[in-house]
Amino acid sequence: MKTQTQKVSMAEKIGYSLGDGSANLIFQMMMMFQLFFYTDVFGIKATAAGMILLVARIFDAFVDPVVGILSDRTIHCFSPHLTIYGDTYSSFWHLRHPI
């Protein structure tokens, strides 16, 4: 059996890299504003603000694989990821529309 390989064109590579670069630029601007907000508005020392972000990243590094495993093992009759994403959507919906 032969397998076909398709090459990605240079224009497509540049297009994806520009999209990813712009997303990372926005993310970094938000992180810089968050540090500014912590230090200048809240009055937290810069080292403490950096530690807050570092602890959040380390926590995220351990939680993301666990949530991914749970998401992969969850089976629902409509969609494999419906229960986890549905619960998240439901939580945000109730924040906007309290009973």
C-alpha positions as CSV (number, residue, x, y, z in Angstrom):
1,M,0.0,0.0,0.0
2,K,1.4,3.4,-1.0
3,T,1.1,6.4,1.3
4,Q,0.8,9.8,-0.2
5,T,2.6,12.7,1.3
6,Q,1.6,16.3,0.7
7,K,4.0,19.1,1.0
8,V,3.0,22.3,2.7
9,S,3.7,25.3,0.4
10,M,5.9,28.1,1.6
11,A,3.0,30.6,1.4
12,E,0.9,28.3,3.7
13,K,3.8,28.1,6.2
14,I,4.2,31.9,6.2
15,G,0.4,32.4,6.6
16,Y,0.3,30.0,9.6
17,S,3.4,31.6,11.2
18,L,2.0,35.1,10.8
19,G,-1.3,34.1,12.5
20,D,0.6,32.4,15.3
21,G,2.9,35.3,15.7
22,S,0.0,37.8,16.0
23,A,-1.7,35.6,18.5
24,N,1.5,35.4,20.6
25,L,2.0,39.2,20.3
26,I,-1.5,39.8,21.7
27,F,-0.9,37.3,24.5
28,Q,2.4,38.9,25.5
29,M,0.8,42.3,25.5
30,M,-1.9,41.0,27.9
31,M,0.8,39.5,30.1
32,M,2.7,42.8,30.3
33,F,-0.5,44.7,31.1
34,Q,-1.2,42.1,33.8
35,L,2.2,42.7,35.4
36,F,1.7,46.4,35.1
37,F,-1.7,46.1,36.8
38,Y,-0.3,43.9,39.6
39,T,2.6,46.2,40.4
40,D,1.1,49.7,39.8
41,V,-2.6,49.3,40.6
42,F,-2.5,46.6,43.3
43,G,0.9,47.7,44.6
44,I,2.4,44.2,44.7
45,K,6.2,44.0,44.4
46,A,7.5,42.9,41.0
47,T,9.0,39.7,42.4
48,A,5.7,38.7,44.0
49,A,3.8,39.4,40.8
50,G,6.3,37.3,38.9
51,M,6.0,34.5,41.4
52,I,2.2,34.6,41.0
53,L,2.5,34.2,37.3
54,L,5.1,31.5,37.7
55,V,3.1,29.4,40.1
56,A,0.1,29.7,37.8
57,R,2.1,28.4,34.9
58,I,3.5,25.5,36.9
59,F,0.0,24.6,38.2
60,D,-1.2,24.8,34.6
61,A,1.6,22.5,33.4
62,F,0.3,19.7,35.7
63,V,-3.4,20.3,35.4
64,D,-3.6,20.5,31.6
65,P,-2.5,16.9,30.9
66,V,-4.9,15.6,33.6
67,V,-7.8,17.5,32.0
68,G,-6.7,16.2,28.6
69,I,-6.7,12.6,29.8
70,L,-10.2,13.1,31.3
71,S,-11.4,14.7,28.1
72,D,-10.1,11.8,26.0
73,R,-11.7,9.2,28.3
74,T,-15.1,10.8,28.6
75,I,-17.7,9.3,26.3
76,H,-21.0,11.0,25.6
77,C,-23.6,10.0,23.1
78,F,-23.4,13.2,21.0
79,S,-19.7,14.2,21.2
80,P,-16.7,12.8,23.1
81,H,-15.9,16.2,24.6
82,L,-19.4,17.5,25.2
83,T,-19.6,16.8,28.9
84,I,-16.4,18.7,29.9
85,Y,-17.0,21.6,27.5
86,G,-20.7,21.6,28.3
87,D,-20.0,22.0,32.0
88,T,-17.5,24.8,31.3
89,Y,-20.0,26.6,29.0
90,S,-22.8,26.1,31.6
91,S,-20.6,27.7,34.3
92,F,-19.9,30.8,32.2
93,W,-23.5,31.0,31.1
94,H,-24.6,31.1,34.8
95,L,-22.1,33.8,35.6
96,R,-23.8,36.0,33.0
97,H,-27.4,35.0,33.7
98,P,-27.8,34.4,37.4
99,I,-31.0,32.6,38.5
